[in-house]
Amino acid sequence: MLQLGCYGPFTNRVQSDAPNIGIFCPTFLKPEMWHVYRQVVGPKRVKIHAFAFKRENLDRFPYPLVHVLSRSKLRWARRIWQKQILNSPQLASPSECSAFSKLVRANKISLLHIYFGNNGVFWLPLFRKRAIPIIVSFHGADVAVGFNTPPGQRRLQQVFEAADLLLARSLSIRQSMIAAGCTQDRIRIQRTGIPGSDFRYRPRSFPDDGRLQFLQACRLIEKKGVEITLKAYAKLLQRWPNSNLVIAGDGPLRKPLEQLAQQLDIGGRVAFTGFLTKEQLLNVYYQSHVFVHPSETTSAGDNEGIPNSLLEAMATGLGSIATRHGGIPEAIEHLQNGVLVEERDVEGVHYWMNRLAEDWQLAVDLGQRAAETISQEFDSETQIQKLESVYLELIGRAPAAKA
């Protein structure tokens, strides 16, 4: 059974004759998913319908055209059989596919866009009977995590072959997809866009009292490298005792990271804020002086595309320290618009935190050039127009949908 929930005004100015596009994301939306939300509310040449199994964070992500799908009552048995016995990713049941297809037809959807690769695998049974084009977006972990078994690799390969087009949010993810068996001509780059009207450039002044604020904003999970930030800051505090560190975000590692801060004897200088609203996070960006984001590849092979918070921080003019990891070098060129160090390099992060504090003009120059980079290469409106063009191109190629 499917239920349609409409919430709040339809805020984007969509053309009256715009085709209907369906996007699927299991949860609409998790607190950190601003990048998906922007691609939902931004288009003007197509009308987006969102499909999800759960609706969350309504105040954070208001949107009227959200269709909530019910899960199969036998999904517990599916999990045991497919995941635990067959060691294979889970697939949608016939009833889930039938209900989803029925709602797609009822809303005259012309194209379906699935976020992310693992959900593309889940909906493989839907691909076989579809009457409209299907796109699958890959954002990082969905190329590797969960696909390290032969059945998982086969399922991923089936998505590569069955989808009408595959989108990668960075060149590094594109390379990972090719390494996993995808042919390169089936992939296009679709970058995350940052709205310049929301994240405006603002030069930072060095605080006379030395109360520098260092910031990392992210979900508190392994690949974000927050442990490295804490250890580097603990060393920095000896030179800059009036400074402080803000960790903006939440996640499963929050408690152990708070415990690590206490063990490092920096608990009184580190603020864990939890998830912030867009307005609260923007204020923290402007109150801060240096942004730190030492992403790392996890033992399970999980890595980043290009972190959204890094792009947002750069847009506001923060000098940033990050790692040569995933798609980050596609946004930061070392000592041109930011700083790059190797993964898990506590000494390197510490060195550059101190260096930017001591050479403030360098920090200001890097922040200014960072903002220019975001404006030129990661502008939200440009990226949304590009995505709309992809949708319209595929709709134009497709035969008329079956009734």
PyMOL commands that set and color helices and strands:
alter all, ss='L'
color gray80, all
select helices_A, chain A and resi 34-41+75-85+94-106+117-122+124-127+141-143+150-162+171-179+184-186+222-224+226-236+254-263+267-269+278-287+308-315+328-330+346-358+360-377+380-397
alter helices_A, ss='H'
color red, helices_A
select strands_A, chain A and resi 2-5+20-24+27-28+47-52+54-55+66-69+109-115+134-138+165-168+187-189+213-217+244-248+270-274+290-293+319-323+339-341
alter strands_A, ss='S'
color yellow, strands_A
deselect
rebuild
show_as cartoon
